[in-house]
Amino acid sequence: MGELALDGAVRPVQGILPQIMEARRMGRKRIMLPRANAHEGTPVQGVEIYPVASLKEAWELLTSSVLPPPFTASGREGREAEDKEAAVDFDEIKGQPYARRAMEIAAAGGHNILLCGSPGSGKSMLAQRLPTILPPLTPEEALETSKIHSVCGLLKRGNGLVARRPFRAPHHTISDAGLMGGGANITPGEVSLAHNGVLFLDELPEFRRAALETLRQPLEAGQVVISRASGTMTFPCRFMLAAAMNPCPCGYLGDRRRTCTCPPAQVARYRRKISGPLLDRFDLLMEVPAVDPAILASAPAGECSAGIRARVMAARQLQRSRYAGTPFRSNAALSGKALQRHCRLLPEGRAILLRAVEELALSARAYDRILKVARTIADLEGSPDIQDPHLYEAVQYRAFEHSLRE
């Protein structure tokens, strides 16, 4: 497989990895492909890879009485690129203890999180460091993710598999096709490129409302279906949604040092760009206040990503054991009877939650998401049951939703 140029060169093509996997399923043992695509075939066991750079090399390989050794890759180039991407760490964030706690809970349970605060409060820094506290990709997840990146031609040269959880941060001017997938030749969009990782939407109200509304179904189903005249394609898209926004158009509503200049009607219009159903898809809604300059100048660095990731991985291990043999991978994915079975509350806890739902005018979906977050908080503490303090903390992460809807 490959593309033959008029001068006899063999050019790379996209989607090599899923094609090799299908060829193996059909019983093929050896694959000849473009040299630039060679690294994409190395993760597939049971298939020998023979890269060529020209039609002449392909002919010589086919007519040779003795085959050369199959291709093997060290992956050094890919690892160097991955190490460069991993240069950020949570210890670079000063202050914001409550926002850091919310990010830890989100990572531990795979929850969606919305951060709201004035410019410079650290919202983007927090979101960009979210992948550094997530567990490593499992072999199955790495293969799933790599197949999508292979189709889009995004696998790094020298590394056949995506080694770290994806972090995708599209600009707010992105088109529907760019976000969800599509085009003349249907290709995955940002939601699928973020599969098993994080999709970060900065300046959330600046995205077109129609584009934001298309996220609702994929967030629930974990897949996106693209239908065109040429056919229908289904792409996986199980991702954590992290978003950031200002409290108002000027960004300084509620700031202690700067005065907001936005009229109330303008603030209301700005916030209405995010619909109630979309807000319901967030498990944690966190207000991120501006950091005091004295803290920036004198406070020591916060806890590093490695320390937070250790707690996150311990909580995820509890979830893997609990949900073994089920389609669920994390607390955020729970639904139906599984949610009722694994998030049971004592009578006191049910009273607390019902009172919160009534006072904050929350939806039934928000009720379920509070339960999932409380389950994650209990897992972080190693508690087999959801206790009242876990529930109180989970409710606090929905309280900010009330102010956003006002």
N, C-alpha and C positions, 0 to 999 in steps of 0.2 A: 504494500500500500504506500502511496505517496503521489507526488505531482511531478510529471516529467516536463521539463522546460524544452524549448526549441533547440537550445544549444547542448542538450543531452544531460544537463544537471538534474539531479533529483531534489526537489524542493520540499520543505517541511509542510505538513498539513495539520489541521486542528482535529481534536477528537481521537487521537491515536489510542489512548489508554482504553476507553470503552470498546473500541474496535478489536483490540488485541484480546480483551476479555471474552468478547463474543466469538472470536476465532478459536480460542481455547475451548470454549463450550462446544464448538462444532468439531473438535478433535484435532485441530491444527497443532503441530509441534514446533514449527519453525516459522519465523516471521521476518521478511525482508522489508525494511522501511528506511526513510530518509535519515541520514546521519544526525541531522539536527533534532530529530525526534527520538533518538536512541534511548535517552534517559527515561522516557515515559514508559517504555516497555519493561524496565527492570523490576518493578514491583510485582509483576504477574508471575506466579510460580508455575513451573511446568511448561514454559514456552521459551525457546531459544531465540535470541534477538540478533539479527545480522544487519547492521546499518551500512548503507551505501551512499556515496555522494554523487554518483553519475550513472548513466545507463551502461557505460563501459564496465564499471565495477560490478554492476548487477549481473552483466553477462559473464564476467570472469568468475563470479561466485557460483552461478548456476552451472557452468561448464567445468568447474574444478573437480578433480577426482577426490580430493581431500578437503573437507570443510575446515576453515579456520576456527579457532575457539570462539564461542558466542560472546557477545558484548557484555561486559560488566562495568558498573559505574561506582566510583567511590563516593559520589554525592558531596565532595568537598565544596564545590562552588555553591551548591544549594545551601549547605550549612552556613557558609560565610554570609550569604544574603539573609538567612533567617536570623543569625546572631546580630546582624546590623539592625534588623527590624525590632529585636527584643531589647533595644538600648534603653527603653523607658522603664520606670519602676515607681511603685507607690511611695517610696521613701522620698521622692521629690516633691510631694504634696505636703504643705505645711497647714496646720489647722484642719478645719472641716471634719471633726471626729464623727459627727452624725452622718454626713454624706459618705464617709469611708465605711462606716458600719452598714449603710444601705447597700453599697456596692458589694460588700462581702456577702450579704444575704442574697443579693441578686445572683451572684456567681455560684453560691452554694446550692441554690435551687433551680437555676436556669430561668430566673424571672425577668420580665421586661421592666425597665425602670425609666422614669422621666425625671430629669433634673431641671429645676426652674430657679433662676437667679440672675442678678445683675451682671453686666459684662465684667470679665476679669475675676469672677468669683471662683473659677477653677472647674467649671462644668465639663469643658472639653478635655482638660487634663485627666479628670477622673474617668471619663468614658474611654479615652485612648489607652488607659492602663488596665481596663477591665480584662482584656485577654491575658494579661500577665498573671492573673490570679485564678484563671480557669484551669481545670485539670487538662493534662495532655490528651491529644486525640488518641482514641483507641485504634487498633489496626483497621477495624471495620469502618470507623468514622473517617480515618485518613483516606481509605480507598474511595468511599463515597464522595468526599470532598474533592479528591484529586480528579475523579472522572468529570466532574462539572468544570473544573478549571482547565482540564485538557480540552474539552469541547470549545472553550473560549480562547484557547491558546495562551493560557496564563501560567502554565507550569514552568518553574524556573529551570533554566538549563543546568544540568548537573545533578538534579534532584527529581526522582521519579514520582515522589509523593509530597503532598502538602504536609509539612511537619508541624506547623503551628495552627491553632484555630484562626480562621479568617477574621479580619476586621475590615469591614467595608464602610466607607463614609462618603456616600455620594453627595454632590452639591444639590442645593435646593432647586436648581433649574432643570434637574433631570427629567426626562420624558417618561411617560407611562411604560413604554417599551424598554427603556433603559433600567427602570426600577423593577418591573415584573418579568420582563423577557418578551421576545417577539422579534419583529423585523421580517424582511422578505424571506430569508432563510432563518427559521425560528431558532433563536439562541437564548440561553439563560440570562436573566437579569440580575440586578444586585441582590435581590432577596435570595436567589439560589446560590450566588457566589458567596453569600454569608452563611450557607448551610453548615451547621455544626459550629458556628462561630457567632460573631456579633455584627449586627447592622446598626450603625450609628447615624442618626439623623440630627444634625446640628441645625439650630434655628428652625425648629419644627414648624412654627406657624407660617414660615416663608415658603414652604412647599405648597404646591397647588393642592387644594382640598381634594380634588378628584383623584390625584395620585395617592394621597394619604388614605382615602377611603378604600382603595384597592388592596391595602395591606390587611384589612380586617379578616377576610376569608383565609388567606395563607397563614396568618398568625394562629388561627384555630385549627386548620387542617394539616399544616406542616408540609403542604405541597401547593404548587401553582399550576393551573391548567391553562395553556395558551392555545386558542383556537383561531386558525386562519383558513383562508381558502385552500391553501396548500396542504393542510392537515392539522392535526391536534397533537400537542406534545405536553407531557406532564413532567415537571421538574420538582425535585425535593427542595424544601426550604424551611427546615427546622432551625431557627436562629433565635438568639436573644436580641430583642429590640431595645436599644438604648437611645434616648432622645434628650435634647437639651433645648431650652427656650428661655427668652427673657420674660419678665413678668408683665411688660408693656412694650409698646413700640420704641420708646426712647431707652428702655432698659433699666430705669432707676426707680420704679415704683417700690416703695418700702425700704429703699436704701437709706442708711443713717447719715451718709455724708453728702449725698447729692439729691437734689429735688427733682421729682418727676414733673415733666411738662405736658403730659398727655391728658386730654379731657377724658372724663369717665366714659363717654360714649365711644371714644376711640379705643380705649382699653378693652371695652366689652367686645367691640368688633374684632379686635386682634385675637382675643381669646376664643371667640366663637369659630375661628378658623379650624380649631381642633374640636371635632364633634364628640358628643357624649359617648357614642359607641366605640370610638377610637380610644378615648380616655379609659374606658372599661377594659381595654386590652392590656393596660399597664398594671403590674402587680404592686409596684412601689412608686409613689409620687413624692419627690423630695424637694423641699425648698433649700437652696444653697445660698446662704448669706455671704456678703462680701467679707473678705478676710481683713482683720485689723492689721494695719501696717506694722504695729509693734510685734505681732506674731510673725510676720514675714521677716522682720529684721533679727528677731532673737530666738524664736522657737527652734528646737532641734528638729531634725528630719523625722518624719513619721515612720511607722513600721514598714519594712520592705515587703515587696510582693511575695517573696518566698515564704515568709512567716504566715501571711494571710492565706496563700495557696495551700499550705499544709492543713489548715482548718477546713478550707473549702473541700479539699480532697477527702478528708475524713468524713465530712457530711455526705459527699457524693457516694462514698463507699457504703454508708448506711442505706442510702437510697437504692443502690444497685442490688444489695442483698434483699431489701424489702420488696423490690419489684421484679425480682428474678422470675423468669417465665411469663412475664406480662409485656405488653408493647410499650410500657412507660420506661423512660430513662431518668427522669428527674421529677421532683415535686411539681414543677410548673406544668407538666404534661398531664397530670391527674385529671380524671373526669368521671362522671357517672358513679357507679357503685364503688369503684376503687377509691374515689374521693371520700365517699361516706365511710368506707371501711378503715382507711388509713388516717383520716382526720377527725376521728370521733372526739366530741367535747363532753366534759362533765356538765351537769345542769347549770352550775355557776358560769361556766364558760359560754354556754348557749345564751344565757341571759345577757352577758356582757356583749356578745356579738350582735344580738338582736337589738339591743339598745343603741349600739353604735350605728347600725344600718338605718334605724329609724331617725336618729338625730342628724345624721349626715346625708340622709336621703339617697342611700346607695342602692345600686341595682342588684339583682340576683347574681349576676356575673361577678360583681365586686365582692359579694358575700363569699363566693367560692374562692376568689383570689386571696381574700384575707385568710381563709383556712389554709391555703397552700403556703402562704408566707409564714404563718404561725408554725406549720409543720417543719419548714426549713429552719426557723429559729430554734425550735426544739432539737432538730438534728445537729445544729452547730454546738449545742450544749450537751449532746449525747443523751437527751431525755427521750424515753420511749413514748411518752404521752405529751400532749399539748397542755401546758399549764397556763394559768391565768396571766402571768407576766409575759409569756410568749404571745398570747392573744392581744394583750394591751399594746405591745410594741407593734404587732402587725396592723392593728387598727390605726395607729399613729401615721403609718405610711399611706393611709387612704384619706386622712383628715384634710390634707392639702387639696384634694380633689374638690372639696366643697367650695373653697375660695376661688378655684379656677372656673367654676361654673357660675359664680355670682355675677 
